[in-house]
């Protein structure tokens, strides 16, 4: 049986929530390529489709992949250009854990042909669906917003120094969305006191935010990288923590409602 590479639930508003690293599956025919540790998919954006489920009740759409970022990273460009030059990166078909350790057994890393196969099988369908849905939303509402949700361990020395702020908003230094939308979202973060935050810090936006953020075409994109500690345990088995989720959801819901209520301004 072939698993559909993504699920798309269409909403009734201009907002589409994307959680491109929430997939947990590795196809069985690839298992023997990976080290045993990789099959636990520790670097997933755990539970994010569940965390953002409230957005569906508010009318947002949601697109969720079935497969792990260890198979292919949906938030990387198809030509595998590094997202953050000069820093440690994981690529289109990652070969390292976020700790820097190898994902694959020696000599079993994907070659160019295998990367191309995965790109066609997993990456292109997700992006075709994402592009098509944003086109539909623009036609129906006059504008579209993709909110790209991510999460990560708060401390990962191979990727960044020190501890990340709890909430990391990325707008590609203001280029992926209208200024008025960015200001409104930043105001939400500034007015809350429970979580540390930064705008366009270490995580300014990956491929989805950069590629689909086209404010001149009334298509806007924003990324939020959230520390695991905001809503779950940071070590295996990465348990969902309802009490922490409830506390974090207040801020996430304020961000989502801000995007739903926002309307383009003539001077944006």
C-alpha positions in Angstrom: 0.0 0.0 0.0 1.3 3.5 -0.9 0.9 6.2 1.6 -0.2 9.6 0.4 2.8 11.9 1.1 0.6 14.6 2.8 -2.9 15.4 4.0 -4.5 18.8 3.2 -7.6 20.1 5.0 -8.9 23.1 3.3 -10.1 26.0 5.4 -12.6 28.8 4.9 -10.2 31.7 5.6 -7.1 33.1 3.9 -4.8 31.2 6.3 -3.1 28.0 5.7 -1.0 26.3 8.4 1.9 24.2 7.2 3.9 21.9 9.5 6.4 20.4 7.1 8.4 18.5 9.7 5.6 16.9 11.6 5.7 13.7 9.6 7.0 10.6 11.5 7.2 7.8 8.9 10.3 6.4 7.2 9.3 3.9 4.4 10.2 0.3 5.4 12.3 -0.2 2.2 14.6 2.6 3.5 15.0 1.3 7.1 18.2 -0.6 6.5 20.0 2.5 5.2 19.7 4.3 8.5 21.4 3.8 11.8 19.0 2.3 14.4 18.7 5.6 16.3 17.3 7.3 13.2 14.2 5.2 13.2 13.0 7.0 16.3 13.0 10.3 14.2 14.1 12.4 17.2 14.4 15.6 15.2 10.8 15.7 14.2 8.6 18.7 14.9 6.7 16.5 17.4 2.9 16.9 17.8 2.7 20.2 15.9 -0.4 19.2 13.9 -2.0 18.5 17.3 -0.8 21.7 18.8 -2.2 23.8 16.0 -5.4 21.8 15.7 -7.3 24.8 17.2 -6.5 26.8 14.1 -8.8 24.4 12.1 -11.7 25.3 14.4 -11.1 28.9 13.6 -11.3 28.3 9.8 -7.6 27.9 8.9 -6.5 25.2 6.5 -3.7 22.8 7.3 -1.2 20.7 5.3 0.7 17.9 7.1 3.3 15.5 5.6 3.2 11.8 6.3 7.0 11.2 6.1 9.9 12.3 8.2 12.3 15.0 7.4 15.0 12.2 7.5 13.5 11.0 4.2 13.4 14.5 2.7 13.2 18.0 4.1 10.2 19.8 2.7 11.5 23.1 4.0 14.7 23.0 1.9 15.0 24.2 -1.7 14.9 21.5 -4.4 18.5 22.3 -5.5 19.7 21.9 -1.8 21.1 25.5 -1.5 22.1 26.0 2.2 19.5 28.0 4.1 22.0 29.6 6.4 25.4 29.9 4.8 28.3 29.8 7.2 26.4 27.8 9.8 25.9 24.1 10.2 22.9 23.1 8.1 20.9 19.9 7.4 20.2 19.4 3.7 17.4 18.4 1.4 18.0 14.7 2.3 19.7 15.1 5.6 22.7 12.9 6.4 23.2 14.1 10.0 21.1 14.3 13.2 20.8 17.8 14.8 23.6 16.6 17.1 25.9 16.3 14.0 26.1 12.5 14.2 25.6 10.5 11.0 22.0 9.4 10.2 23.0 6.6 7.7 25.0 3.5 7.9 28.4 3.9 6.3 28.1 3.9 2.5 24.3 4.0 2.6 23.7 7.7 2.2 21.4 8.7 -0.7 23.2 9.3 -4.0 22.0 11.9 -6.6 19.6 9.4 -8.2 18.0 8.5 -4.8 17.7 12.2 -3.9 16.0 12.9 -7.2 13.6 10.0 -6.6 12.7 11.2 -3.2 12.2 14.8 -4.5 9.7 13.5 -7.0 7.9 11.1 -4.7 7.6 13.3 -1.5 8.8 16.9 -2.0 7.1 17.9 -5.3 3.6 16.6 -4.3 3.7 18.6 -1.0 4.8 21.8 -2.7 2.3 21.4 -5.6 -0.5 21.1 -3.0 0.8 24.1 -1.0 1.2 26.2 -4.1 -2.2 25.2 -5.4 -4.0 25.9 -2.1 -2.4 29.4 -1.8 -3.5 30.1 -5.4 -7.1 29.1 -4.4 -7.0 31.2 -1.3 -5.8 34.3 -3.2 -8.5 33.8 -5.8 -11.2 33.4 -3.1 -10.1 36.0 -0.5 -7.8 38.4 -2.3 -4.8 37.4 -0.2 -3.3 34.3 1.4 -1.1 33.7 4.4 1.0 30.6 5.0 1.9 30.1 8.6 4.9 27.7 8.7 5.0 26.0 12.1 8.2 24.4 13.4 9.7 23.3 16.7 13.1 22.3 18.0 15.1 21.4 21.1 16.0 24.6 22.9 19.7 23.6 23.1 21.6 22.1 20.1 25.2 23.1 20.0 25.9 21.7 16.5 23.3 24.1 15.1 23.4 27.2 17.3 25.1 28.6 20.4 23.4 28.8 23.8 19.7 28.4 24.3 17.1 29.5 21.7 14.4 32.0 22.7 11.1 30.2 23.2 9.4 31.7 20.2 11.4 32.6 17.1 9.4 34.5 14.5 10.8 34.6 11.0 9.8 37.0 8.2 13.1 36.8 6.1 14.0 40.2 7.6 10.6 41.6 6.6 10.6 40.4 3.0 8.1 37.5 3.3 5.0 39.4 4.5 3.5 42.9 4.5 4.9 45.3 7.1 1.6 45.7 8.8 1.2 42.0 9.2 4.7 41.7 10.7 4.1 44.6 13.1 0.8 43.0 14.3 2.5 39.7 15.0 5.4 41.3 16.7 3.0 43.2 18.9 1.4 39.9 20.0 4.8 38.7 21.1 5.8 41.9 22.8 2.6 42.1 24.9 2.9 38.6 26.4 5.3 38.0 29.3 5.4 34.2 29.6 7.8 33.4 26.7 11.0 34.8 25.4 11.0 35.7 21.8 13.1 37.0 18.9 12.2 38.2 15.4 14.5 37.2 12.5 17.2 35.7 14.7 18.9 32.4 14.1 15.8 31.1 12.2 14.6 33.8 9.8 12.5 31.5 7.7 13.3 28.4 5.6 12.4 27.6 2.0 8.6 27.7 2.5 8.7 31.2 4.0 11.2 32.5 1.5 9.6 30.9 -1.6 6.0 31.5 -0.9 6.3 34.9 0.8 5.4 37.2 -2.1 3.8 40.3 -0.5 3.6 42.1 -3.8 1.3 39.4 -5.0 -0.8 39.4 -1.8 0.8 36.1 -0.7 2.4 36.3 2.7 4.4 33.9 4.7 5.6 33.7 8.3 7.6 31.1 10.2 7.4 30.3 13.9 10.2 28.1 15.4 9.1 27.1 18.9 11.2 25.4 21.5 10.0 21.9 22.5 10.0 23.0 26.1 7.0 25.3 25.4 4.7 22.3 24.9 6.4 18.9 25.5 9.3 17.1 27.1 12.6 17.7 25.3 13.8 14.1 25.7 12.5 10.8 24.4 9.7 9.8 24.3 9.0 13.5 23.7 5.7 13.4 25.6 3.0 15.9 24.8 2.3 18.0 28.0 -1.3 19.3 28.0 -0.6 21.8 30.8 2.2 23.4 28.9 0.3 23.3 25.6 -2.6 25.1 27.3 -0.3 27.9 28.4 1.4 28.2 25.0 -1.8 28.0 23.1 -2.9 31.4 24.4 0.0 33.0 22.6 -0.3 30.8 19.5 -4.0 31.5 19.3 -3.4 35.2 19.5 -0.9 34.9 16.6 -3.4 32.9 14.5 -6.3 35.2 15.2 -4.1 38.2 14.3 -3.4 36.6 10.9 -7.1 35.8 10.4 -8.2 39.3 11.3 -5.5 41.0 9.3 -6.4 42.8 6.0 -3.8 44.2 3.5 -3.2 47.9 3.7 -2.9 50.1 0.6 0.6 51.3 1.7 2.0 47.8 2.5 
